[in-house]
């Protein structure tokens, strides 16, 4: 049976019962809703008096949907599991409260995470530029399959189990990232406060060549051509999503001048993502980093694996964050990059580090492949679940 979501759930319900001004509630900013994990990863405890005006109210068990671009397209959807009965959060949340006798909250949570619903929601957005939002009417009129409640719970349990397997793989990947950082600290110490067995120096001392990326326009993207690296294609761990990159036909001169090659380190220099870095490897497809990146090539006495890890270290990232915040828009220049501290160990120690990092990277590749298979399985299960084929 197909029904309108608005017939089996309340969309943006008001606070049903008055609260005491001193009553403790859970506060959930947009940043606390993880798109990757599809859950609220952290909450703050506040008095009701602090959040009674200017925030969106919800209850434990409600489903939160980010309505503003790009949060909606990125999949910021989660069921609220809170330490307190009532919660408040960003005004950019839509709140959906299932009617318990008709609609299971976990079933709804998984249903709304489907890619085709996100695509249709994006198509129905109103507003312009960075202020485009999914209207509440899109949710209230959304046609959803509604099997019996027992069947909804069975479907939700299967999808929860599949999602838990993906979460374990992501946790394993996070632990490998921590291991790599631990190896760096063990071998070289903190590059800012307590370097071990290194000669003092700066990043600029070891750079052979630095280049800003070229500016391209979205209208020039095409089905064929070289991949163009955007800020959104790089995550905080330094992984590049080559599959999501747009392509562009460029002339040979542009390709020769800007194409990245193995050993290049690219640095995100502007916006909220300032400081993210990636190391280009032999196996990576040919690509060009766009205008928001700075590309670095290092002298032979500096291995790119070492320079990349220096830039990723917590203390250097803190320096980047502090210095970039001094501008009206977060920005980090080439000269600022050159001034960052980079103690220089012997090339032999750098090689030993690179070998250990390679071993971690090999295990990480296995975990990523396993995660990709689980993602495919989960997508297939989703598709079958909401067609009544599970």
C-alpha positions, 0 to 999 in steps of 0.5 A, spaced: 500 500 500 502 506 498 500 512 502 502 520 503 508 520 508 504 526 511 498 521 513 502 517 517 507 522 520 507 529 523 511 534 519 515 539 524 510 538 530 510 543 535 512 542 542 506 538 545 507 539 552 510 545 556 516 545 559 519 548 565 525 553 564 530 549 568 528 542 565 534 539 561 534 538 554 538 535 548 541 540 543 543 538 536 547 542 532 547 541 524 554 538 525 552 533 530 548 529 525 553 525 521 551 523 514 556 518 513 553 514 519 546 517 519 546 518 526 546 523 531 554 523 533 553 528 539 549 532 543 549 538 548 545 538 555 542 545 556 536 548 560 530 549 556 530 556 557 537 557 553 533 554 547 526 555 547 526 560 542 530 560 535 531 552 535 527 546 532 524 542 537 523 534 537 522 528 541 526 522 542 525 517 536 523 523 531 527 523 524 531 529 523 532 531 515 537 536 514 533 541 509 538 546 506 543 545 501 548 541 501 546 538 507 540 534 504 544 532 498 549 529 502 544 525 506 544 528 513 538 524 515 538 520 522 533 518 528 534 522 534 536 517 540 537 522 545 539 522 553 533 526 554 526 526 552 526 532 548 531 535 544 532 542 540 536 543 534 538 547 528 532 551 524 535 547 518 532 541 520 525 538 518 522 533 524 518 527 522 514 524 527 511 517 525 504 515 528 507 509 532 501 505 530 502 506 523 509 507 521 516 505 524 521 510 526 527 505 523 523 503 517 522 511 515 529 512 517 532 507 512 526 509 507 528 516 507 536 515 506 534 512 499 538 516 493 532 517 489 528 520 494 534 525 495 535 526 488 527 528 487 528 532 494 533 536 491 529 537 484 524 540 489 528 545 492 526 552 493 530 558 493 537 560 490 544 559 491 547 556 498 540 558 501 536 552 497 531 548 501 527 542 501 520 544 502 516 541 508 510 539 502 515 535 499 515 530 505 508 531 507 506 529 499 512 524 499 509 517 497 511 511 501 510 504 501 506 502 507 506 494 509 504 492 516 508 494 522 511 487 523 513 487 516 516 494 517 520 492 523 523 486 520 525 490 514 528 495 518 532 490 522 535 487 516 537 494 514 540 495 521 544 489 521 547 491 514 548 498 516 552 495 522 557 491 518 558 498 514 560 501 521 565 496 523 569 497 517 569 504 517 571 504 524 577 499 522 579 504 517 579 510 522 583 505 527 588 505 521 588 512 520 590 513 528 595 507 527 599 511 521 599 518 526 601 514 531 607 511 527 609 518 525 609 521 532 613 515 535 618 516 529 619 523 529 615 526 535 610 532 534 613 537 528 611 543 532 612 542 539 617 536 540 621 534 534 625 528 535 632 527 531 630 532 526 634 538 523 629 544 524 626 547 518 620 549 514 615 546 509 618 552 504 625 549 505 623 542 502 619 545 496 621 544 489 615 547 486 609 550 488 603 551 484 596 554 484 590 550 481 587 553 475 580 556 475 575 552 471 567 553 470 562 548 471 559 549 464 565 546 461 564 539 465 563 534 459 562 526 459 570 525 457 576 528 459 581 529 465 578 528 472 578 535 475 579 535 483 574 539 487 574 541 494 568 536 495 572 530 492 577 530 498 576 528 505 579 529 512 583 523 512 586 525 505 582 520 501 580 522 494 573 520 491 575 519 483 569 516 481 565 523 483 570 528 480 567 531 474 571 531 467 573 536 462 576 536 455 583 540 456 588 542 451 595 539 451 598 545 454 594 545 460 594 538 461 602 538 461 602 544 466 597 542 471 596 534 471 598 531 478 603 526 478 605 521 483 608 524 489 605 531 489 601 533 495 595 537 494 593 542 499 586 545 500 587 553 501 580 556 502 573 555 505 571 551 511 575 545 508 582 549 508 588 545 510 585 538 507 591 535 504 592 529 499 598 525 497 597 523 489 599 515 488 602 511 482 595 508 482 591 514 482 588 516 475 590 522 472 587 529 474 588 536 475 586 540 482 582 546 481 583 553 483 582 552 491 588 547 491 595 548 492 600 543 489 607 542 492 613 537 489 618 536 494 626 536 493 629 529 493 631 530 501 624 530 503 619 524 501 612 526 500 609 521 504 613 524 510 611 531 508 604 529 507 604 526 514 607 533 517 601 537 514 596 532 517 599 532 524 594 535 529 599 540 531 600 543 524 593 543 522 592 547 529 596 552 526 593 552 519 586 553 522 588 559 527 592 562 521 586 561 516 581 564 521 584 571 521 581 572 514 574 574 513 573 568 509 578 562 511 584 562 507 591 560 507 596 562 502 602 559 499 607 564 503 603 561 509 604 554 507 612 555 506 612 558 513 609 552 516 614 548 521 617 541 518 623 538 521 627 534 517 629 527 519 634 523 515 632 520 508 633 513 511 628 514 517 623 517 512 624 511 508 623 507 514 617 511 515 614 510 508 615 503 508 611 502 514 605 507 512 605 503 505 603 497 510 598 500 513 595 503 506 595 496 503 591 494 509 587 500 508 585 498 501 583 491 503 578 495 508 576 500 503 574 494 498 570 490 503 566 497 505 565 498 497 562 491 497 558 492 503 555 499 500 553 495 494 550 490 498 546 495 502 544 499 496 541 493 493 537 491 500 534 498 500 532 497 493 529 490 494 526 492 501 522 498 499 519 494 493 517 488 498 522 483 495 526 482 502 
